[in-house]
Amino acid sequence: MTQTLSDIALSMLDLVAVREGGTVADALAIALRTAQHAESLGFKRYWLAEHHNMAGIASSATAVLVGHIAGGTRTMRVGSGGVMLPNHAPLVVAEAFGTLAELYPGRIDLGLGRAPGTDRVTMRALRRDRVETEEDFPRDVAELQQLLGPVRGGQQLIAMPGAGTQVPIWLLGSSLFSARLAAERGLPYAFASHFAPRLLLQALELYRGLFRPSATLAKPYVVIGVPLIAAPTDDEAEFLASSTYQRVLGILTGDRQRLQPPVADFMAGLIPQERAAIADFLAAAVIGGPDTVRAGLARLAEITQADEFMLVSDVFDPALRLRSLDIAAQVMR
């Protein structure tokens, strides 16, 4: 069955960018205002991403931020996109998100990733002497499912809070590993096409083909990350997107900075290899005026049959970022 834009839910992923000339406090305030605006537009959920030791990203204490955003909104689901599970003991995650679920019943999501979300030095600081193996992530996911589920007779380790909250667990990924695991466990799946789109279609085919219904989910449910910069015209959107291009180039070259203001003709000043690398990173991006955005989102809907778009919008001016969400919501309707 062909997916149309009106069938697809709209959500947002926020890395809580610290802007050049701004502060962490500014970034946190902007995140809350953005979430409140997204809620007013009918967005389904608002997720925060865990990253550590990265200039310009203020979302390292993900559970704290989830509580902050949930406390400032009323109906929208709020969650992690995701908690990087190798960095945490499952019991600690269960207690944190169990507490959030008790504070905001029916509104909390727990998205889990298996990457460290940081560099090797920070990874060692987070994990101490722990060495991660391929078997750890599936085992930790299973432990979290048990800790957040009903208490069983004879169960010695109980998350308090957490037990019985049934916080929905999502698996996140940019490769085929989590797609396969989400299918085997009957869990919803979010693909990180906002920064690693290369395996998107292959991962979704694998997930849907191997999916086993569970008590959690009767049929596959797919969210895809979509970098989105919308403006009244294509030219203005391209200008605003230069902040994203600068951020991506910094990631690719190891020169991470705060989110930079837009620069006219930024891409024209790059060498062909840099332009190609940015284009590859942003292959799933939708950038333009309303008609271009509508066409881009419709194409993503057609080729992915996604149930939900998770927008990532790195616009330097917070007001123009809200306008970008306005345009996206309008074209989706």
Buried (B, 14 or more C-beta within 10 A) or exposed (E): EEBEBEEBBBBBBBBBBBBBEBEEEBBBBBBBBBBBBBBBBEBBBBBBBBBBBBEBBBBBEBBBBBBBBBEBBEEBBBBBBBBBBBBBEBBBBBBBBBBBBEEBEEBBBBBBBBBBBBBEEBBEEBBEEEEBEEEBBBEBBEBBBBBBBEEEEEEEEBBEBBBBBBBBBBBBBBBBBBBBBBBBBBBBBBBBBBBBBBBBEEBBEBBBEBBEEEEBBEEBBBBBBBBBBBBEEBEBBBBBBBBBBBBBBBBBEEEBBBBBEBEEEBBEEBEEEBBEBBEEBBEBBBBBBBEBBBEBBBEBBEEBBBBBBBBBBBBBBBEBBBBBBBBBBEBBE
